[in-house]
Amino acid sequence: MSYLVLARKARPQTFEEVVGQRPVVKTLQNSLIRNRVAHAILFSGVRGVGKTTLARIMAKAINCEQAPAENPCNLCESCRTITAGSSLDLYEIDGASNRGIQEIRELKEKIRFLPTSSRFRIIIIDEVHMLTNEAFNALLKTLEEPPTHVYFMFATTELHKIPITILSRCQRYELQRVAPVELGRHLQGLAVAEGVQIEQGALDLIVREADGSVRDGLSLLDQVFSFGEKNISTDDVVQVLGLVSREVLLRLTRALLEQNSAVALQALEETFSYGMDLKRFTTDLLGCFRTLILCKIQGCDELLDISPSELALFQELALGYSLQTLHMQLTLLMQGVEQMRYSSQPRLALETTFLKLIESHQVTPVVTLLSRLDSLLASNSIQDDGQMAAGEKGSVSGMVKKNLSEPPEVDGKAGAEPPMEPVPPPLEPVNLAISSEPLAQAQGAEQEDGAGAQYLEEPSETPPGHSEEIQGTKQIPRVEPHQRNVRRDWMDFIAYVRERSVWMAQDLQRADSAREQGDELLLSYGDSANCTLLCKEENKRKVAEHVLDFFQKDLSVRFVLPDNRCGETREGQPSPLKERHQLANDPVVLMTAEIFNGQIGDIRVGARFR
């Protein structure tokens, strides 16, 4: 007989031999003992975790002559024929190659007959998600109410592709990835059984490459056994499987963190000499930085699928760096790897990424810059306060502070109460812009530009004790009236009105134009129906009030409509605005836009286009 690979030779034949999946195994055993086996069972999970193996063990256990029992005996005729693959009552179908409705119809015809030598007929469909929708529909009724002598068992790696109508008729078991500890123990036992000594580091590499799949681990272990040595070292596994040694990855990671460009580039060159794929190499390097970050987070050690010795190395390396530093390095590395995959020079892009990571230590964090800026602003404010205190004698602010802190002298006596004066009425709030220009310059500027700016006149009389301060300064406030333009600030005015009346703002927004003409605000509308409510006197008064509040101008509101005299260019000829509106609503234009799925663009009504 030809050589049997480990993946077939070491296939479990009882529930105790199954690697991992303890919750699923216990549930299946209890269902066998209590005679509560579902007529349709669905196993799902990633490749190589034992889906088909559990289905075959269940098939043997159901038809075993010692049933009900936790495990098949593997001694009776039914168990031996199922193990050998010669049972006439076990149909194992590949869903990828038998996926049509005709195959399902043939299967339904076969299960109508009673089993030949066993108690039940077992139907195992592997990769069941590959069946067509028609095949699933043909299977629905039979799957819901199968004959009493038939059991269905399905296996799939893509559970989401199975219709919900099928899922609702099955008892589902989701298999997990096998833990590294259990998989390593299993592979170590197989190595001992084969008479091969394998180092722990080499075994850890195989377990890491298997990624929780027992079948992948067995295939890799079989490949290493074929190397022909009785003692397997870590270097042997690296050479046979074409991997990058963890030592090289750790050296490269340490060099990037310690800003050692030479060591980092040499490690990259050593990786290229192994002929390692860049995508695989960068994935392993990202995994190293992820491991360092998880080592810094309390309670995340169980998330790492590495050996205890390797975990100790990563924990020692992570002690010297903060979580923020490691996270920044990982982010930069991920960005560089993404750019490398789309670059015409991937190695050069990766080397540039390494240099960027090394130089990132020289970058000052934003938080540090902001704190320095705050300290500079604080020191400048302290200096400004000191200068203000030193020069407040001849300044207006100094005069105010002095008058607030010291009472004026009356009749040569300091501290005496000043004579009572009538309190002026409070002024209404006005929009003032205070300027510190001297009075003479302010008056000269008023005469030159004629901008209408008003200035406060110098008081003719000064309160007692204030004459020297007022005469010693020529600074006086300057009033600049607030200027808003109707054409420029019209949308802001509509937003201002919307806060007070939504419908009024909507009607004002429908205006084709708004302009200021003398003491009037002219609002032009192409359709008088858009301003019916606004034309009422009470609403016009409200609009005028809003205009006065917003633009600070007392303007009367007048509407320019197509049917009014002001809406015509000359007697007997409609205005261009009304003509544009009529053309836009013409039935032929609307029908054309609807047929060609278009929209109306420019409307030209001048004499040149008539």
C-alpha positions in Angstrom: 0.0 0.0 0.0 1.2 3.5 -0.8 2.4 5.9 1.9 -0.5 7.4 4.0 0.1 11.0 5.0 -0.3 12.0 8.6 -3.5 14.0 8.0 -5.1 10.6 7.1 -3.1 8.3 9.2 -3.7 10.3 12.4 -7.5 11.0 11.8 -9.4 10.5 15.0 -11.7 7.4 15.2 -13.3 8.2 18.6 -14.4 11.3 20.4 -11.5 11.1 22.8 -9.0 11.4 20.0 -10.5 14.6 18.7 -8.1 17.6 19.3 -10.0 20.4 21.1 -13.7 21.1 20.5 -14.6 19.8 24.0 -18.0 21.5 24.2 -19.1 20.1 20.9 -17.8 16.6 21.7 -19.6 16.6 25.1 -22.9 17.7 23.5 -22.7 15.0 20.8 -21.9 12.3 23.4 -24.8 13.2 25.6 -27.2 13.3 22.7 -26.0 9.7 21.8 -26.5 8.4 25.4 -29.9 10.1 25.8 -31.1 9.2 22.3 -31.6 12.8 21.4 -29.6 12.9 18.1 -31.0 15.5 15.7 -32.0 14.2 12.2 -29.9 17.0 10.6 -26.6 18.3 12.0 -24.5 21.1 10.6 -20.8 21.5 11.5 -19.2 24.8 10.6 -15.7 26.2 11.2 -12.4 27.0 9.5 -10.4 24.4 7.5 -8.9 21.4 9.3 -10.7 21.7 12.7 -12.5 18.4 12.5 -15.9 18.9 10.9 -15.9 15.9 8.6 -14.1 13.8 11.3 -16.9 14.5 13.8 -19.5 13.7 11.1 -17.9 10.3 10.5 -17.5 9.5 14.2 -21.2 10.3 14.7 -22.1 8.1 11.8 -20.2 5.2 13.4 -21.7 5.9 16.8 -25.3 6.0 15.4 -24.9 2.6 13.6 -22.7 1.0 16.2 -24.0 -2.4 17.5 -23.0 -1.3 21.0 -25.2 1.8 20.8 -26.2 3.8 22.7 -22.7 4.6 23.9 -20.4 7.6 24.2 -18.0 6.2 21.5 -18.2 3.8 18.6 -16.6 0.4 19.4 -14.7 0.3 16.1 -15.0 -3.5 16.3 -18.4 -4.3 14.9 -19.1 -4.8 11.2 -20.7 -1.4 10.8 -17.9 0.5 12.5 -15.2 -1.3 10.5 -17.0 -0.8 7.1 -17.5 3.0 7.8 -13.8 3.3 8.9 -12.7 1.5 5.7 -15.1 3.7 3.6 -16.9 0.7 2.2 -20.3 1.0 4.0 -23.3 0.9 1.7 -25.4 2.9 4.1 -23.0 5.9 4.3 -23.2 8.4 1.5 -20.5 11.0 1.6 -21.0 13.7 -1.0 -18.8 16.6 -2.1 -21.0 19.6 -2.3 -18.6 21.4 -4.7 -18.8 18.7 -7.5 -22.4 17.5 -6.8 -24.1 20.8 -6.4 -27.0 20.7 -8.9 -30.6 19.9 -8.5 -30.3 16.6 -10.4 -27.8 15.2 -7.8 -30.2 16.1 -5.0 -33.1 14.3 -6.8 -31.0 11.2 -7.1 -30.1 11.4 -3.5 -33.7 11.7 -2.5 -34.5 8.6 -4.5 -31.8 6.6 -2.8 -32.9 7.5 0.8 -36.4 6.2 0.1 -35.1 2.6 0.6 -34.2 1.1 3.9 -30.6 0.5 4.9 -29.0 -2.7 3.7 -26.7 -3.7 6.6 -26.9 -1.0 9.2 -29.8 0.5 11.2 -29.7 3.9 9.6 -28.6 5.6 6.4 -26.2 8.5 7.0 -25.9 11.3 4.4 -22.7 13.5 4.8 -22.5 16.5 2.5 -19.1 18.3 2.7 -18.9 22.0 1.7 -22.6 22.1 1.6 -22.6 25.9 0.9 -21.6 25.1 -2.7 -25.0 23.7 -3.5 -27.2 25.8 -5.8 -30.3 27.6 -4.7 -32.4 25.1 -6.6 -30.6 22.2 -4.9 -31.3 23.7 -1.5 -34.9 24.2 -2.4 -35.2 20.6 -3.5 -33.7 19.5 -0.2 -36.0 21.6 2.0 -39.0 19.3 2.5 -36.9 16.2 2.8 -34.6 17.9 5.3 -37.6 19.1 7.4 -39.3 15.7 7.5 -36.8 13.0 6.6 -37.6 9.3 6.8 -37.0 7.7 10.2 -34.1 5.7 8.9 -32.1 8.7 7.6 -29.7 11.2 9.2 -28.2 14.2 7.5 -24.8 15.7 8.4 -23.4 18.8 6.8 -20.0 20.5 6.9 -19.2 24.0 5.7 -16.5 26.6 6.0 -18.8 29.5 5.0 -21.9 29.4 7.1 -23.2 32.7 5.8 -23.7 31.3 2.3 -26.3 28.7 3.5 -29.9 29.8 3.2 -31.7 30.5 6.4 -34.4 28.0 5.5 -31.7 25.3 5.7 -30.1 26.6 8.9 -33.5 26.6 10.6 -33.9 22.9 9.9 -30.4 21.9 11.3 -28.8 21.6 14.7 -25.7 23.7 14.3 -22.3 23.2 15.9 -19.6 25.9 15.3 -16.1 24.5 15.7 -13.3 26.8 17.0 -9.7 27.0 16.1 -7.6 24.6 18.1 -5.6 26.3 20.8 -1.8 26.4 20.3 -1.2 24.5 23.5 -3.4 21.6 22.5 -2.2 21.5 18.9 1.4 21.6 20.1 0.8 18.7 22.5 -0.9 16.7 19.7 2.0 17.3 17.3 4.6 16.4 19.9 2.8 13.1 20.5 2.8 12.3 16.9 6.5 13.1 16.6 7.3 10.8 19.5 5.2 8.1 17.9 7.1 8.5 14.6 10.5 8.3 16.5 11.5 11.9 15.7 13.0 14.4 18.2 11.9 17.9 17.5 13.0 21.1 19.3 10.4 23.2 21.1 11.2 26.2 18.9 10.7 24.2 15.7 7.4 22.9 17.1 6.3 26.4 18.0 7.0 27.5 14.4 4.8 24.7 13.0 2.0 25.5 15.4 2.1 29.2 14.5 2.0 28.3 10.8 -0.9 26.0 11.3 -3.0 28.9 12.7 -5.4 26.7 14.7 -5.9 24.1 11.9 -5.0 20.5 12.9 -4.8 19.3 9.2 -2.4 22.2 8.3 -0.3 21.3 11.3 -0.2 17.7 10.3 0.8 18.5 6.7 3.6 20.8 7.9 4.8 18.2 10.3 4.8 15.6 7.6 6.8 17.8 5.4 9.4 18.3 8.1 9.5 14.6 8.7 10.3 14.1 5.1 13.5 16.2 5.6 15.0 12.9 6.6 16.5 13.8 10.0 15.7 12.2 13.3 16.5 15.4 15.2 14.6 18.4 13.9 15.9 21.8 14.8 14.5 25.3 14.4 16.8 26.0 11.5 15.6 22.9 9.7 12.0 24.1 10.0 12.9 27.5 8.8 14.7 26.1 5.8 12.1 23.5 4.9 9.1 25.7 5.2 10.8 28.9 3.9 10.0 30.9 7.0 11.8 33.8 8.6 13.2 32.8 12.0 11.7 34.5 15.0 15.2 35.5 16.0 15.5 37.6 12.8 12.1 39.2 13.4 12.9 40.0 17.0 16.3 41.5 16.0 14.6 43.6 13.4 11.9 44.8 15.8 14.5 45.7 18.5 16.5 47.6 15.9 13.4 49.6 14.8 12.7 50.5 18.4 16.3 51.3 19.3 16.7 53.5 16.2 19.5 51.3 14.8 19.2 51.7 11.0 22.2 49.5 10.1 20.9 46.5 12.0 17.4 46.9 10.6 18.5 47.1 7.0 20.8 44.1 7.5 18.0 42.1 9.0 15.9 42.9 6.0 18.7 41.8 3.7 19.0 38.6 5.6 15.2 38.0 5.1 15.6 38.6 1.3 18.3 36.0 1.2 15.9 33.4 2.5 13.6 34.1 -0.5 10.8 35.1 1.9 7.7 36.7 0.4 7.4 40.3 1.4 3.7 40.1 2.1 4.3 37.2 4.5 7.3 38.8 6.1 5.5 42.1 6.8 2.6 40.2 8.2 4.9 38.5 10.7 6.5 41.9 11.5 3.1 43.4 12.2 2.4 40.5 14.4 5.5 41.2 16.5 4.4 44.8 17.1 0.9 43.6 18.0 2.4 41.2 20.5 4.4 44.0 22.1 1.3 46.2 22.4 -0.7 43.3 24.0 2.2 42.7 26.4 1.7 46.3 27.6 -2.0 45.9 28.3 -3.0 44.1 31.4 -5.0 40.9 31.0 -4.3 40.4 27.3 -1.7 37.7 27.5 -4.3 35.0 26.7 -4.8 36.7 23.3 -1.3 35.8 22.2 -0.9 32.5 20.4 2.8 32.1 21.2 4.9 29.9 23.4 5.8 30.9 27.0 9.5 31.3 26.2 8.7 33.6 23.3 6.2 35.5 25.4 8.9 36.2 28.0 11.2 37.7 25.3 8.4 40.0 24.0 7.5 41.1 27.6 11.2 41.9 28.3 11.4 44.0 25.1 8.2 45.8 25.8 9.3 47.0 29.2 11.5 49.8 27.8 8.8 51.5 25.7 5.4 53.1 26.4 2.2 52.0 24.9 1.9 55.3 22.9 5.3 54.7 21.3 4.5 51.1 20.3 1.1 52.2 18.9 2.7 54.9 16.8 5.3 52.5 15.4 2.6 50.0 14.5 0.5 52.7 12.8 3.4 53.9 10.7 4.3 50.3 9.8 0.8 49.5 8.7 0.7 52.6 6.5 4.1 51.7 5.0 3.0 48.1 4.3 -0.1 49.2 2.6 1.9 51.5 0.3 4.5 48.8 -0.3 1.8 46.4 -1.7 0.9 48.9 -4.4 4.4 50.1 -5.2 6.5 49.2 -8.2 9.6 49.0 -5.9 8.3 47.1 -2.8 11.7 46.6 -1.2 12.6 50.3 -1.5 9.2 51.2 -0.1 9.8 48.9 2.9 13.2 50.3 3.6 11.8 53.8 3.5 9.2 52.8 6.0 11.8 51.4 8.3 13.7 54.8 8.2 10.5 56.6 8.8 9.9 54.5 11.9 13.4 55.1 13.2 13.2 58.9 12.6 9.8 59.1 14.2 11.5 59.3 17.6 12.7 62.8 16.7 9.1 64.1 16.1 7.8 66.2 18.9 4.3 65.1 20.0 1.5 67.7 19.5 0.7 67.6 23.2 4.2 68.7 24.0 4.0 71.5 21.4 0.7 72.7 22.8 2.0 72.7 26.4 5.0 74.8 25.3 2.7 77.2 23.5 0.6 77.6 26.7 3.7 78.3 28.8 4.9 80.9 26.3 1.5 82.6 26.2 1.4 82.6 30.0 4.9 84.2 30.3 4.0 86.8 27.7 0.8 87.7 29.5 2.8 88.1 32.8 5.3 90.4 31.0 2.4 92.4 29.5 0.9 92.8 32.9 4.2 94.0 34.3 4.7 96.5 31.5 1.1 97.8 31.9 1.7 98.3 35.6 4.9 100.2 35.0 3.4 102.6 32.5 -0.1 103.0 33.8 0.6 106.6 35.0 0.3 108.2 31.6 -2.2 105.9 30.1 -6.0 105.7 30.0 -6.1 102.2 31.6 -3.7 103.5 34.3 -6.0 106.4 34.9 -9.0 104.2 35.2 -7.2 101.8 37.6 -6.0 104.8 39.7 -9.4 106.3 39.9 -11.0 103.0 40.8 -8.5 102.3 43.6 -8.1 105.9 45.0 -10.9 108.3 45.8 -10.5 111.8 44.4 -9.4 114.7 46.5 -12.1 117.2 47.5 -11.0 120.6 48.9 -7.4 119.3 49.3 -8.4 116.3 51.5 -7.8 112.8 50.2 -10.5 110.3 50.9 -13.3 112.8 51.2 -16.6 111.9 49.5 -17.1 113.7 46.2 -20.2 115.9 45.8 -23.3 114.1 44.7 -24.0 114.5 41.0 -27.1 113.5 39.0 -26.7 110.0 37.6 -27.2 110.0 33.8 -29.7 107.6 32.4 -28.3 104.3 31.0 -27.4 104.4 27.3 -28.9 102.0 24.9 -26.4 99.4 23.6 -24.8 100.5 20.4 -22.3 98.7 18.2 -19.1 100.6 19.0 -15.6 100.0 17.7 -13.1 101.5 20.1 -9.9 103.0 18.6 -6.9 104.4 20.4 -5.9 106.9 17.7 -5.4 110.5 18.8 -8.2 112.9 18.4 -6.4 115.1 15.9 -5.6 112.1 13.6 -9.2 110.8 13.9 -10.6 114.2 12.9 -8.2 114.4 10.0 -9.2 110.9 8.8 -12.8 111.9 9.0 -12.2 114.9 6.8 -10.2 112.9 4.3 -12.2 109.7 3.7 -15.7 111.0 4.4 -16.8 107.5 5.3 -19.4 108.8 7.7 -17.6 107.6 10.8 -18.6 109.6 13.9 -16.3 110.5 16.7 -17.0 111.5 20.3 -16.3 115.1 21.1 -13.9 116.0 23.9 -15.7 117.0 27.0 -15.5 120.6 27.9 -15.3 120.0 31.6 -13.4 117.4 33.5 -14.2 116.0 36.9 -12.0 117.2 39.8 -8.8 115.4 40.1 -9.0 114.2 36.5 -7.8 117.2 34.6 -4.2 116.2 34.4 -4.9 112.7 33.2 -7.4 113.8 30.5 -5.2 116.6 29.3 -2.1 114.3 29.3 -3.7 112.0 26.8 -5.3 112.6 23.4 -6.9 109.1 23.0 -10.6 109.0 22.5 -13.1 106.3 21.5 -14.2 106.3 17.8 -17.6 105.1 16.7 -17.9 103.0 13.5 -21.5 102.1 12.6 -22.1 98.5 11.6 -22.3 98.1 7.8 -24.2 95.3 6.1 -25.0 95.0 2.5 -28.3 93.6 1.2 -26.9 91.9 -1.8 -23.9 90.4 0.1 -25.6 89.4 3.3 -29.0 88.3 2.0 -28.5 84.7 2.9 -27.4 85.6 6.4 -30.6 87.7 6.7 -32.7 84.7 5.6 -31.1 82.6 8.3 -31.7 85.3 10.8 -35.4 85.4 9.8 -35.7 81.6 9.9 -34.9 81.6 13.6 -38.0 83.7 14.2 -40.4 82.6 11.4 -39.8 79.6 9.2 -42.5 80.2 6.7 -41.4 83.8 6.2 -37.8 82.8 5.6 -38.9 80.2 3.0 -41.0 82.9 1.1 -38.1 85.3 1.2 -35.7 82.7 -0.1 -38.0 82.2 -3.1 -37.3 85.8 -4.3 -35.4 86.0 -7.6 -33.5 89.0 -6.4 -33.3 91.5 -3.5 -31.7 94.9 -3.8 -31.7 98.2 -2.0 -33.0 101.3 -3.8 -33.0 104.5 -1.9 -35.1 103.9 1.2 -36.8 100.8 -0.2 -36.0 97.1 -0.2 -37.1 95.7 -3.6 -38.0 92.0 -3.7 -38.5 90.5 -7.2 -40.6 87.4 -7.7 -41.2 85.6 -11.0 -44.4 84.1 -9.6 -46.7 86.2 -7.4 -48.0 83.0 -5.7 -44.6 82.7 -3.9 -45.2 85.9 -1.9 -48.9 86.0 -1.4 -48.6 86.0 2.4 -45.7 88.4 2.5 -47.7 91.0 0.5 -50.1 91.4 3.5 -49.5 94.6 5.4 -48.9 93.0 8.8 -46.3 90.7 7.3 -44.6 93.5 5.4 -44.3 95.3 8.7 -42.7 92.3 10.2 -40.2 92.0 7.3 -39.4 95.7 7.7 -38.7 95.1 11.4 -36.4 92.2 10.7 -34.6 94.4 8.1 -34.1 97.2 10.6 -32.8 94.8 13.2 -30.4 93.0 10.9 -29.2 95.6 8.5 -29.7 98.6 10.9 -31.4 100.4 8.1 -35.0 101.7 8.1 -36.2 100.4 4.7 -39.7 100.0 3.4 -40.5 96.7 1.7 -41.8 96.7 -1.9 -42.5 93.6 -4.0 -41.8 93.6 -7.8 -44.2 91.2 -9.4 -44.7 90.2 -13.1 -48.3 91.6 -13.1 -47.4 95.0 -11.7 -46.2 98.0 -13.6 -42.7 97.8 -12.1 -42.4 94.3 -13.4 -42.5 95.4 -17.1 -39.6 96.8 -19.2 -41.9 98.9 -21.4 -45.6 99.0 -21.9 -47.1 96.1 -23.7 -44.0 93.9 -23.5 -43.5 91.4 -20.6 -40.4 91.6 -18.5 -37.5 89.1 -19.2 -38.1 87.6 -15.7 -41.7 86.7 -16.5 -40.7 85.5 -20.0 -38.1 83.2 -18.5 -40.6 81.8 -16.0 -43.1 81.1 -18.8 -40.4 79.3 -20.9 -39.3 77.2 -17.9 -42.9 76.0 -17.3 -43.8 75.4 -21.0 -45.3 71.9 -21.4 -43.0 71.1 -24.4 -39.9 72.0 -22.3 -41.1 69.9 -19.4 -42.0 66.9 -21.6 -38.6 67.1 -23.3 -36.7 67.2 -20.0 -38.7 64.2 -18.8 -38.1 62.1 -21.9 -34.4 62.7 -22.0 -34.0 62.6 -18.2 -32.5 66.1 -18.3 -32.8 69.4 -16.6 -33.3 73.0 -17.6 -30.1 74.9 -17.9 -29.7 78.4 -19.3 -32.7 80.4 -20.4 -31.8 83.2 -22.8 -34.6 85.7 -23.7 -32.5 88.6 -25.2 -33.1 90.1 -28.6 -30.1 88.2 -29.9 -31.8 84.8 -29.2 -35.4 85.7 -30.2 
